[in-house]
């Protein structure tokens, strides 16, 4: 992926901006939510030092290297309620594709905020003036229904199951996989399996 400058995105309901050092305490507090640790690869327990490492070792170099991370907010100057990032797909060197990852605080769930954020990030990912990607890939450990619901509503096409497709804190786990291409229709995919 090509490098890009920090992007501030909004649709008037959701605001996306690069997380800053001012967000460290809020990120740390959000990541105490057990379901975030259950379904992500982040450290458990999650400490303030983990949020600092995230900002300095992942966010800052990510923006410089074409792997941006946005904090999701309800207002331009509001606190962080979630995070969305685009990164290199595990095990592949593919400059035309990225893997999307996201989490949302428990209090903000069920309102469609993450779906809107993921859709905005995908639009920037595909835009010639953005990252000019050809594919955005989503993976989630089997059973993560909330993440699957976001991906389904954000126009990802379900592609199947990867045995041992994700490593969580040293343990290889099965995961679902879906993809979104810039040519895909902006309608929900009817081919997601029941229960996913």
C-alpha positions in Angstrom: 0.0 0.0 0.0 1.2 3.5 -0.7 1.9 6.0 2.1 -0.8 8.6 2.7 -1.4 11.7 4.9 -3.7 11.5 7.8 -7.3 11.6 6.7 -10.2 13.0 8.6 -13.5 11.5 7.5 -17.1 12.2 8.5 -20.6 11.5 7.2 -22.2 13.8 9.8 -22.9 10.9 12.2 -19.5 9.3 12.5 -16.1 11.0 12.6 -12.9 9.2 11.8 -9.5 10.7 12.7 -6.1 9.4 13.6 -5.9 8.6 17.3 -3.5 10.8 19.3 -1.8 10.7 22.7 -4.8 12.5 24.1 -6.8 9.3 23.4 -4.5 6.9 25.3 -6.6 6.7 28.5 -9.8 6.3 26.6 -8.4 3.6 24.4 -7.1 1.8 27.5 -10.5 2.1 29.2 -12.4 0.8 26.1 -10.1 -2.2 25.7 -11.0 -3.4 29.2 -14.3 -4.7 27.6 -14.0 -8.5 27.7 -15.5 -9.0 24.3 -12.8 -6.8 22.6 -10.0 -9.0 24.0 -12.0 -12.2 23.2 -12.3 -11.4 19.5 -9.1 -9.5 18.8 -5.4 -10.2 18.9 -4.6 -7.3 21.3 -3.0 -8.0 24.6 -5.1 -9.3 27.5 -5.1 -7.8 30.1 -4.8 -4.5 28.3 -2.7 -1.8 30.0 -1.9 1.9 29.4 1.5 0.8 28.1 -0.3 -1.3 25.4 -2.2 1.8 24.2 1.0 3.8 24.1 2.8 1.0 22.1 -0.2 0.9 19.8 0.0 4.6 19.1 3.8 4.8 18.7 4.6 1.4 17.1 1.5 0.8 14.9 -0.5 4.0 14.3 2.3 6.5 13.6 4.4 4.2 11.3 1.2 2.9 9.8 0.1 6.3 8.4 3.6 6.8 7.1 3.6 3.3 5.5 0.1 3.2 4.0 -1.5 1.2 6.8 -3.8 3.9 8.4 -5.7 3.6 11.6 -8.7 5.8 12.5 -10.3 6.5 15.8 -14.1 6.4 15.5 -15.9 9.2 17.3 -19.5 10.6 17.6 -18.2 14.1 17.1 -15.1 15.7 15.6 -13.8 16.5 19.1 -15.5 13.5 20.9 -13.9 10.7 22.7 -12.8 7.5 21.0 -15.5 4.9 20.9 -13.9 2.5 18.4 -11.0 1.9 16.1 -10.7 0.9 12.4 -7.4 0.0 10.7 -6.1 -1.2 7.4 -3.1 -3.4 7.4 -1.0 -5.9 5.4 -2.8 -9.2 4.9 -1.1 -11.9 7.0 1.4 -14.0 5.0 1.0 -12.0 1.8 2.7 -9.2 0.0 0.0 -7.6 -2.0 0.2 -3.9 -2.5 -3.3 -3.8 -4.0 -5.0 -5.3 -1.0 -5.4 -4.7 2.8 -7.0 -6.4 5.7 -9.5 -4.3 7.8 -9.8 -4.7 11.5 -12.0 -2.9 14.0 -13.4 -2.8 17.5 -16.2 -0.8 19.1 -16.9 0.0 22.8 -19.9 -1.9 24.2 -21.9 1.3 24.9 -21.8 2.3 21.2 -22.9 -1.0 19.8 -26.1 -1.7 18.0 -26.4 1.8 16.4 -24.8 1.2 13.0 -21.8 3.4 13.8 -19.1 0.8 13.0 -20.9 -0.2 9.8 -20.8 3.5 8.6 -17.2 3.8 9.6 -16.1 0.7 7.8 -18.0 1.8 4.7 -16.2 5.2 4.8 -12.8 3.5 5.2 -13.5 1.2 2.3 -14.4 4.1 0.1 -11.1 5.9 0.9 -9.3 2.6 0.4 -10.6 2.2 -3.1 -10.5 5.9 -4.2 -7.8 6.8 -6.7 -7.0 9.8 -4.5 -6.9 7.6 -1.4 -5.1 4.2 -1.3 -6.3 3.0 -4.7 -6.7 -0.6 -3.4 -8.3 -3.4 -5.4 -9.5 -5.4 -2.4 -10.2 -5.0 1.3 -10.3 -8.3 3.2 -12.2 -9.0 6.5 -11.4 -11.9 8.8 -13.0 -12.7 12.2 -12.6 -15.7 14.5 -15.5 -18.2 14.1 -18.3 -17.0 16.4 -17.7 -13.3 16.2 -21.3 -12.5 15.1 -21.0 -8.8 15.7 -18.0 -8.4 13.4 -19.7 -10.5 10.8 -22.9 -8.3 11.0 -20.8 -5.2 10.4 -19.0 -6.8 7.4 -22.2 -8.0 5.9 -23.9 -4.6 6.2 -20.8 -2.9 4.8 -21.1 -4.8 1.5 -18.4 -7.5 2.0 -19.0 -10.8 0.2 -18.6 -13.9 2.3 -15.8 -16.2 0.9 -15.6 -19.0 3.5 -13.6 -20.4 6.4 -9.9 -20.4 6.9 -8.6 -23.2 9.1 -6.0 -21.7 11.4 -6.4 -18.4 9.6 -5.6 -16.1 12.5 -3.2 -16.3 15.4 -4.5 -15.0 18.7 -1.9 -14.6 21.5 0.1 -17.6 20.2 -2.9 -19.9 19.4 -3.9 -20.5 15.8 -7.7 -20.2 15.3 -10.2 -20.8 12.6 -11.7 -17.7 11.0 -14.3 -16.5 8.6 -13.2 -14.5 5.6 -15.0 -12.0 3.3 -13.8 -9.5 0.8 -15.0 -6.2 -0.8 -13.9 -5.0 -4.2 -14.5 -1.6 -5.6 -16.7 -3.1 -8.3 -19.0 -4.9 -5.8 -22.5 -3.6 -5.7 -23.3 -1.4 -2.6 -26.0 -3.9 -1.5 -25.8 -6.5 1.2 -24.6 -9.9 0.0 -27.4 -12.4 0.1 -24.9 -15.3 0.2 -23.7 -15.1 3.8 -24.5 -18.4 5.5 -27.3 -18.5 8.0 -26.0 -17.7 11.4 -22.9 -15.9 10.3 
